[in-house]
Amino acid sequence: MAKKKGFRLTRKMKKGIGIAAAAIILLLVLYGVFHETEYEISPSPYSEKHEAVYQYVHDGDTAVFYLDNGEKVICRFLAVDTPEAGEEGYAEAKQFSDNALEKASKIVLELDPNSETYDSYDRLLAWVWVDGKLLQAQLLENHLAKLAYIYHDYLYLDHLKQIEKNVTE
């Protein structure tokens, strides 16, 4: 009776597979260490920014600040919408924004060069950076807001669309 021949790995093949596996693991570790996650983003170096002092929130996407030039502004968070008073999720969104802004060491309001500066209610339209993190992104990540009022190609729109897509999947 003939012996059945099967595929067998030689020592040289096993060693090569081991080296390849180690190289892949090393690359994955290095990628994780040096690669920003899809939610990490930094303010544009080219847009107008103002440090702000938080006063209070109207709702989850609107707050009152004093700017670094002393001006008091009502700021509408650009590109997101949170529930209105009486709607489900209103209290949670309002509390989230209030907590984030109240605890912040540094708040920066960033004007988007592709947006109007003020809306029809005379509210400043801005990206809200809280200790280096975009508040609009945090609201989306926590299912407290949706993308809305998109009239132009805003700076962080692709980033926010990706977040919204990921949290709804």
N, C-alpha and C positions, 0 to 999 in steps of 0.2 A: 504494500500500500504506500502511495506517495505521501510525503510530508506536505502539509498545507503551508504555503508560504504567505506570510503576512508582512505588513510594513513594520519595520522596527527602526527605532531611532538609534543612531550610533552615539557614542560618547561625544564626538565632535558636534553632532547636531544638537544634542541636549545642552552642551555648553553654549552654543550659539543662541539657542532659544532663551536660555537663562540670561545671557548678556542682553539680548533684545528686550526681554521683559523688564530687566533692571533699568535699562535706558528709558523705556516707556514710562515706568513709574517715576523716575527722576524728572522727566519732562513734565509729567502731570503735576508733580509737586511744585516745580518751578513755575509752571503756568498759574497754579493757584496762589502762589506767593506774590507774583508780580503782576498778575492780571486783575484789572478792576472788574468788579461784578457789574452786571448790567444795570444795577440801580445806582451805582456811584457816578457822580457827575460834579463838575466844578463850575463856578460862575465864569462867564465869558470875560476875557481880559479886555474886550473892546467895547463893552456897553457901560452906560452911566449907572453908577451905584451910589447909594446913600446909606450910611449907618443909621439905624433907627432905634428909638426907645419906645417900647411897647406900652400902650395905655390900657386898651380893652378890646374885646372882640364884639362885633355885632352879631355874627353867626360864624359858621365854619369856614367861610371864604372871604370874610371882610373884617378888617380890624383897624383900629386907630393907633397912629404912631406920631411921635415927634421925630422929624428928620434931623440930620447933623447940622443943618442950617437954621434950626429952630422952628421950622414950619410944621404946623400940625396938619396931618393928612388922614383922610379915610382911604384905606388901601383895599382895593378889590384884587384878590389873588388871581393872577392871569391864568386863563385856560382851563380852570376847573370850576365845578359847581357842586355845592353841598346842599343837602335838603333844607328847605325853608321852614320857618316856625310852623308847628302843627303837623309837619310831615315826619314819617318814620326816619330815624337816624339824625334828626336835627340836633338833639341834645348831645349825642355822642360826638358829632363832628365839631360842634361849638366847643365842647369840653376839651377835645383833642387839640384843637388850635390854641385855645387858651392855655392849656398846660405847656405845650411846646414853646409858646412865646413867653410865657411867664418865667419859665425855668432857663431861658436862653441866656448865655453869656454874651453873645453877639448876634445881632439881627442886621441883615443887609437887605435892602430893597433894591432890586435890579430892574431897570427899565429895558424893555425889549425894543431894539431899533426897528423891528418889523411890526410894532404895535402902536396904536394911539397912546398918548401919555395919560389921558383921562377918558372915562366913559361918559355917557350922556347924563349920569347922576353926579358928575364932577368928582368921581373917585379915582385916585391914582391907580393905574393898572401896572402891576409889578410882579416879578418873581420874588418870592420871600425865602431868603436863606437864613436858616436858624442853626447857628453853630456849624456852618459849612454844609448843611444838608438842605435840600430843596423841600420846603414844606408842602408844596403841591404834590410832589412825588410821594411823600409820606402819607398824605391824605388818600391818594389812590391806592397805595400799598395796603392800607388798612381798611379798604372798602368803604371809605367815608365820603368819597367824591367820585365824580365822573368827569371825563373831558367834556368841555362845552365852550361855547362862545369862541370858536376858532374862526377867525376872520383873515388871518395871514399865516405865513410860514414862520412861526415863532421859533426862537432859539432852541428850546428844549422839547419841542413838540414830538419829534421822533422818539425821544427817550420816554416821554410820558405815554405815548401810544403803546410802546413795548410793555411798560408796566401794566397799563390797563388790560392789554391782551393777556399777559401772564396771570393776572389775578382773576380773570374771568374764565380761564381754561380749567 
